[in-house]
Amino acid sequence: MALIQTRKAYVGQEFTVDRVTGRMTGALRNSFDAKPQVVDQGSKDSAFKVVTTEKVHVGSIVFALVIDEFVASSRKPFVFLRNTDVFFGSCVHLK
C-alpha cells in the first residue's frame, strides 16, 4: 500500500530560475553549495533542463528541473525533482 501526500504548503508559491546558471531561488531551490548544470537551454522544440547533484553529510541530493519551453502558451509546465519529491506546476517568463 502506498501513502499519497499533498504538499499544499507549495501551492501558490513562487521560485525563480537564472537561465544562465540554472540556480533556483524562492520556494523551490536546487542548490545550497553545488553548481547547477544547464543541460538544455530550451527552445521552440525542446525543454529547458537543469540538473544539480550535491553532497551532504548523510549522502547526496539530486535535483532536476524541466520546463516545457516548446509549449505555445505563456504558462510553461514544469516538473522539479528533489530526490524522490516531485513538484509540478506552471512557469511564466519574467521580463
C-alpha positions in Angstrom: 0.0 0.0 0.0 1.3 3.5 -0.8 0.6 6.7 1.0 0.0 9.7 -1.2 0.6 13.1 0.4 -0.3 16.5 -1.0 2.1 19.3 0.0 -0.3 22.2 0.0 2.4 24.4 1.5 3.8 24.9 -2.0 0.6 25.7 -3.8 0.7 29.3 -5.0 4.4 29.7 -4.0 6.9 31.2 -6.4 10.5 30.5 -7.4 12.9 31.9 -10.0 15.4 30.3 -12.2 18.5 32.0 -13.6 18.5 30.8 -17.2 22.3 31.1 -17.5 23.5 29.5 -14.3 20.4 27.3 -13.6 20.3 28.3 -10.0 16.8 28.3 -8.5 15.7 30.6 -5.6 12.5 31.0 -3.7 10.1 28.3 -2.6 12.0 25.7 -4.6 15.8 25.6 -4.6 18.2 23.4 -6.4 21.4 24.1 -4.7 22.9 25.1 -1.4 26.6 24.9 -2.3 26.7 22.9 -5.5 26.8 24.4 -9.0 23.8 23.5 -11.2 24.4 22.4 -14.7 22.2 23.6 -17.5 21.8 20.6 -19.8 19.5 22.3 -22.4 18.6 26.0 -22.8 15.2 25.1 -24.2 13.7 26.3 -27.5 10.5 26.1 -29.5 11.3 22.4 -29.9 12.8 21.3 -26.6 12.5 21.8 -22.8 14.8 23.8 -20.6 16.7 21.3 -18.3 19.0 21.8 -15.3 20.5 19.1 -13.1 22.3 19.5 -9.8 24.0 17.0 -7.5 25.0 17.9 -4.1 26.9 16.0 -1.4 25.5 16.4 2.1 26.6 14.9 5.4 24.2 11.9 5.0 24.8 11.2 1.3 23.7 13.3 -1.6 20.8 15.2 -3.1 19.8 15.1 -6.8 17.8 18.0 -8.2 16.3 18.1 -11.7 14.2 20.8 -13.3 12.4 20.5 -16.7 10.4 23.4 -18.1 8.5 22.8 -21.3 9.6 25.8 -23.3 8.1 24.4 -26.5 4.5 24.9 -25.2 2.9 27.7 -27.2 1.2 29.2 -24.1 2.8 31.9 -21.9 2.5 29.5 -19.0 5.0 26.7 -19.3 4.5 23.4 -17.5 7.4 22.3 -15.2 8.5 19.3 -13.1 11.0 19.6 -10.3 12.6 16.6 -8.6 14.4 16.7 -5.3 15.5 13.1 -4.8 12.1 11.4 -4.6 10.0 14.5 -4.0 8.2 15.7 -7.2 6.8 19.2 -7.6 4.9 20.4 -10.7 3.0 23.4 -12.0 3.5 26.2 -14.5 6.0 28.9 -15.0 5.9 32.3 -16.7 8.9 34.3 -18.0 9.6 37.5 -16.1 10.8 40.3 -18.3 
